[in-house]
Amino acid sequence: MHNTKQRILDLVAEYHRENSEKEFVPGTSPLLASGAVLAEQDRVGLVEAALEMRIAAGTSSQRFERRFARYFGLRKAHLTNSGSSANLLALSALTSPQLQDRRLVPGDEVITAAAGFPTTVNPILQNGLVPVFVDVELGTYNTTPDRVAAAIGPRTRAIMLAHSLGNPFEVRAMAELAEQHDLFLIEDNCDAVGSRYEGKLTGTFGDLATVSFYPAHHITMGEGGCVLTDNLALARLVESMRDWGRDCWCEPGEDDKCLKRFDQQLGTLPPGYDHKYIFSHVGYNLKSTDLQAALGLAQLDRVDDFGSARRRNWSRMRAALDGVPGLLLPEPTPGADPSWFGFVLTVLPEATYSRRELVAFLESRKIHTRRFFGGNLTRHPAYLDTGHRVHGELTNSDILTESTFWVGVYPGLSVEMIDYIIESITEFAVRRSPAAAMS
């Protein structure tokens, strides 16, 4: 049987080598804004897990959780079926009655950025809490500690922010602000795995952090996510809510690991009720599978290489586009070393062209573009009638809604591809400049 399995895996590796090389043809080959970079070991690892029929969470999931937590230097990582679920679990854990006076209850406020992806905001509303929206800065595309501090009110209990496009917000100051006001801090680290602030990995400053393993992100499981924390009490709440809300912490298939399976009395249940079927939270089933984790383990081996490629591509583009007319170029937050998710551009008001025109030109050359996610989320139909508070003006969030987009820097883009993107942006912007029009 072992020989048969190895023959299959050898054939899978051969298949990958035969089907992985594709020539880049400028203007014909699509240049994606993001995507998975899958190698031979990824395909082999995934097929091996399938051959073993590890179709639920099991040994691969446990190995990944341990390795991923170790990568961040944190105590606990809990895999989920998506980054969106990770955000939901992170915030839902803060509503647990087990937190007693620190528990978030309906009507409490959570400060977040107005500009971003909805899954940073949705868990606030889904838990009956009130999002407090603040503006961001153009250039870094993050909000600031000053803006957040000014938005704190008598019912503010938490801060939940994303590191925008891999660029860390001022997370140390934000963590100090949270501690000063006795607030929880959740880092949405979905776009920023491998990013550092003042030499420390993002995702390690807050009470909880979240990660996504969707193909667009730094490493992938196809679908999947993770909640990270150094706080064992919070980790236990996340695990309970992920696993149906049950009180028992035994893995599926384990029995009586605590040696108290039939010796407990909780709620108004009869004494000795089977602990595997006692529920302490109104939870979910948001677990991942070993198939996903097997792919994640292979990807995790290359997380730092992926980050280096992202930095290389971003830096090459930033240097080459410096001085191109009509564009505001991105800037890393001072003290940050981002593992960039994308290269974000804002077309300035004085430009002789619009964002729409530049995007249309790039798309005509098969260069894929993306908007700054939802832009100003308060303008979307989903949020018009929700209970929320806005602190200050959302001027920059409105500007980026109209004038901002980004292109890819992910590791699947070679230097040749990045240079083609640079050449295309430069050609369009220079051709439309006043100097070109006069010549």
N, C-alpha and C positions, 0 to 999 in steps of 0.2 A: 504493500500500500504506500509506503514511504517513497519508493521509486516512482510509482505512478504519479504521486503528488508532485515530486520534483520535476518530472518530465513536463507536467502541465505548466508549472511555474517557469520552467526554461522556455517553453513555447510562448508564454505570455510576454516574457522579456524580449524574445525575438520579434514577436508581433509589434511590440512598442517601438523597437529600433527601426523596423521597416516602415512604420507609419508616422514617425514623429518629425521628419525633416520636411519643411515647407519653405520654398524660396519666397523672399520678399520682393514684390513687384510694386514700386511706387505708383500710387493712384489706382491700383487694382486690388492689392491685398488690404483687407480691412485692418486698421490699427485701432484696437479696442481701447476704451478708457480704463478697463479693468478686466481681470480674468485670472483663472487658475493657471499656474505653471506646474504641469504634471510630468513627472519623470518616471523612468523605468521602475524604480522602487515603489512608487505610489501605486502603479497598476498592479505590480506583483503583490504588494501588501494587501490591496483590496481583494484580489482574487483569492489569496490564501485564506483570508477571513471568511470568504464565501464558501470555500471548500470545506472549512471546518464548521460551517453552518452556524456561525456565531451571530445570530440574527437579532439578539437583544443585547442590552448592556451587560458586559461581563468583564473578562480579564483585560481586554484591550482598553476598555473604557477606564478601568481602574489604573492601569499603567499610564495612560495619557494624563489623567487627573494628577497623579503624583508627579510626573515629569513636568507638566505645565506649571503646577504650583512651585516646583523647585526652580524653574526658569525665572520666575518672578521673585523668588525668595519669600514666598508666602506659605501659610500653613495649609490652606484648603483651596481646591478648585473643584467645582461641580459642573459636569457637562450637562448641556441642555440641547433641545432639538433646534434651537436657533438663537441668534443674538437678540432678537426681539423678545423671545421668551426669557433670556437671561436678564434683560432689563425689567421685565415684568416681575420676575422672581426677586431681584435685588430690592426693588421698591416694596413689593408685597411683604417681604420678610420684616420690614420696618413697621408693619401694621400688626405684628403678632402680639397677642395679649401677654405673652411671656416677657415682653420688654417693659411691662408695667407702665410707670409714669413716662417713659421715653417713647412709648408706642405712638405712632402716627394714627390719628383718627379722622374720620370724614370732616372736611372743612379746614383741616390743617393745610398750610401752604408749602410748596416746594418751588424754589427758584430755579429757573432754567433759561436757556437762550431761545429767543424768538425764531432765529434762523437755524435750520438744521433738518434732521430726519425725524419723522413723527414718532418713531418708537422710543425716543428719549422722553417724549412728552406723554404718550398714550398711557403708560402705567400710572402716571399721576392721576389722570382722569378715571381710569379703570378702578382705582382704589378709592374713589370718592374724595380725592384731595384736590387742591386748587393750584394749578400752575401759575407762577408769577413770571411773566416774560420780561427779559431785559435785552437791550440791544448788544450788538457785537461791534468789533473794530474792523474796518476794511484793511486789508493787507495781511493781518493774522487770522481774521475771521472767527476770533474767539471773543467772548465777553471778558470783562476785567473784574478784579476784586472790588474796585471802587463801585462799579455799577451794581454788583451783587450786594455789597454792604448797604448801599443806599436803598435797596429794595426790601431789606429785612423789616418785617412787621411783627406785631405781637403774636401772630399765629404761624409764623415761619418756623418750620421744623427741619427742613432738609434742603440741600443743594444737589441738583442732578444735571451734570454738564458733560457734553462730548468734547473730546480733543478733535477739533475740526480738521478733517482731511489729513489726519496724522500729526497735525501741529499742536503741541501741548498748550493748553491754557496755563495761566500762572498758578499752577496747581499747589505749590508749597504755600503761597500766600492764601490761596482759597482754603486749604486745609486748616491753616492757622485761624482764618476767619470763622470757619465752621466750629472749631474747638472753642474759640472765644465766646460764641453765641450758643453753644451747646446744640449744634445742628449736626445731622448726619451729612456726609459727603459721599455721593455715588459718582464714580468716574465711568462714563461710557467710553470705554477704550476700544470699541469695535473697529475703528479706523486707524488705530495707533499702536498696534503690537510692535514692540521694539523701539518705540520712541522714548526719548529720555528728557528729563527736565532736571537741570543742575546735577547731571550725572546719574540720576536715579530713574529706573524704568517707570513710565506712566502705568497706572493701574495699581501702584503700590502706596499711594498717598492717602486715598480715601478709606472709608469704612468698608466699602464694597466696590468692586469694579466688574465690568462686563466685557465680553469679547464675542465677536461673530466669526464663524468659519464658513460663511457663504463664499462662493468662488471669487467674488470681487475682493476679498480681504487678504490679509498678509499671509496667512496659511489657510487651507481649506479642508473641509470634510464633505463638501458638496452642500449640505445644510449642517447646522450645528452652532452651538454657542457655549459660553462658559461664564460662571460667576466665580469671582476670586475674592478672598478675604483672608486677613490674618487674625480675625476675631472668631474663635471657635464657637461662641454662642450664636453669632449671626450665621455661621456656616451651618449649624444644626438647623436653624430656622429655614434657610434656603433649601436644604436637603428635604426637610419635611414637606415644604410646599411644592417642591418639584415632584415628590413621590406620593401623590394623592393626598397629602396632608397627614400621613400616618405618623404616629408617635415613635414607632419602632425604627431603629436604625440598622437592622440586619439587612444585608444585601439579598436580592431575590434568590431563592434557593437555600439561603442560610436559615437555620432554625436555632433559636435559643442561644445566640452568641453571648448575650448578656447574663445568661443563666437565671433570668427572672421572667421568662416568657409567660408563665402562668401564676406569677406571684404578685401582680400589681392590681391596684384599684384606682381608676381614673374616671372623672366625671361622675355620673350616677350609674355606671355599669356595675354588674355584680363582681365581687372580688374574684381574681383569678381569670378574668376574661382574657382570651388570647391576645397578647400584646401586638402581634402582627396585624391585628384588625382593630386597633384602637387609633382614633384619628384626633389629633390635637389642633389641626388647622383646616380651614376650608381651602384645600389645595388643588393641585392639577396633576396631570401626568405629562411632564415635559422632558422626559428622559431622551437620551440619544441611544445609538446602537453601537455594537462592536464593529460593524462594517464602517461606520463613520469614523470611529476612533482609530481603526487600523490605518485608514488613509491619513488621519491627523498625526499619528505617530511618525509616519514616513515624512510628512511635511515638516514636522517640528525639527527634524534633523537639519533642515536648511533655513530655519527662520532668520538667522543672522545673515546668511548669504542673500536672502530675499531683501532684507533691509538695506544691505550695502548696494544692491542693484537699484533700489528705489532712490536712495540718496544720490547715487551716480547720475541717474537719469534726470532727477530734479535739478541738481546743481548744473548740469550741462545746459539744460533748458534755461535756467535762471540767468546764467552768464551770457548766453547767446542772445536772449531777448532784451537785455538791459538797453534802454534807450529807444526801443521800438515805439514809434509815435502812437498815442491814443490808448495805451494800456497801463493799468496799475498792476505791477507785478507783486507776487506774494512775498511775505517776509516771515521767517521763523520767529516765534516769540523769543525775546531776549532770554538767554539761559537754556534754550531748548535745542535738542538735536533730534529733529523729527525723522521718523521712518515714514516718508510721505505716502499718502494715499492717492493724491493727484496733484496736478499743477493748475492752480486756480488763477483766473484772469478776470479783471473787471475792466470793461470798456469805459473810459473816462468821458465825462460830459462834453469836453472840448474835442473829442475825436471826430474825424470827418466820416466816420462809418458807425454803424450800430452793432450791438452784440448779435442781433439776428443776422445781419449781413455777413459778419465774420464767421459765425457758426455755419451758415449755409455754404460758404466757400470751403470750409474745412470738411464738412460732411460730403461735399461733392468730390473731394479728394480721398474719400474713404477713411478720413480721420474722425473717429467717433468722439463726440462731446457729451458732456452731462451738465445739467444745471446744478446750482448749489443746493442740491436735494430739494426740499420743499420751499426754499426761500423763507419769507416771513410767514410762518405757519398760521398766525392769527388771521390771515387773509383767505385761508382755505375754507371751503364749505363745511368740512368736518368740525371746525373749531369756532364757527361764528356764533353758535348758540350754547357753547359750553361755558361753565362757570370758570372764569380766569381773571387774573389781574395783570395789567401792564404797568410797569414802572418806567417812567420817562418816555422819551420819544423813541420810535423804532426806525429812525432815519436811515441808518446804514443797512438795516435788514430790508428796508424797502429798496434801497439802491441795488443791493445784490440780487434782489428778486427780479429787477429789470435788466441788470447789466453784467451779471457775473455768470461764468461757466468754468468748467475745467476739462483738461485733457489728461490722458494717462501717463503714468511713469512706472507702471508695474513691471516686474522683472521679465515678463514676456516680450517687452519692447527692447530691441537691440539698439546700439548706438546709431546704426544706420537709420532705423525707424525714427528715433528721437530727432535726428538731424533733419529728416523729411518733415516732421511736424514743425520744427523751428523754421525751416525754409519756407513752408507754406504760410505760417503766421506772418513772418517778416515780409514776404512778397506781397501779401494782401494789404498789410498795414502801410507799408512804404508806398505802394502804388496808389493808395487812397490819400496819402498825405498832401498838404498844400504845396510842398516843394515839388512833388511829382506832377501836380496839376499845372504848375507854372512852367515846367520844362517842355 
